[in-house]
Amino acid sequence: MAEVEFLGARLEKEIIEMVEETAKEERVDKTKALKELIQLGRKQFLIQKYMELYRLGRCSLDKAAQAIGITVHEMMQEAIKAGIKSSQSIEEYKKGLQLLE
C-alpha cells in the first residue's frame, strides 16, 4: 500500500462544493474525489505544459508523452486536438517506429 501523508489546505467554498459534488456523483468519499480531481488536473496541466514546449520545438512528442505518463499515440491525439501540426515527415515517423521495434 502506498505511503499516506496528511496535507492540510485552505480551499475556497467553490472548490469544496466541487469536491462534494464529484464525491456525490461518483459515489465515493470526499478524499477519493479530491485525489481523483487532483490527478486529473495534474495530467491536464502537464499536457498543456508539454504541448506548449512541443509547439515551441523545445521537446519531442515521445519525451512529452514519457514525462506525462501517456503513450506517444495519446500525445499525438492531444497535439491534433491542440491544432499542432508535426514537422516530422511520414518517412521520419516510419523510421522512428522501426527504431522502436
Sequence and secondary structure as in RCSB ss.txt:
>XXXX:A:sequence
MAEVEFLGARLEKEIIEMVEETAKEERVDKTKALKELIQLGRKQFLIQKYMELYRLGRCSLDKAAQAIGITVHEM
MQEAIKAGIKSSQSIEEYKKGLQLLE
>XXXX:A:secstr
            HHHHHHHHHHHHHHT  HHHHHHHHHHHHHHHHHHHHHHHHHHTTSS HHHHHHHHTS HHHH
HHHHHHTT   SS HHHHHHHHHHH 
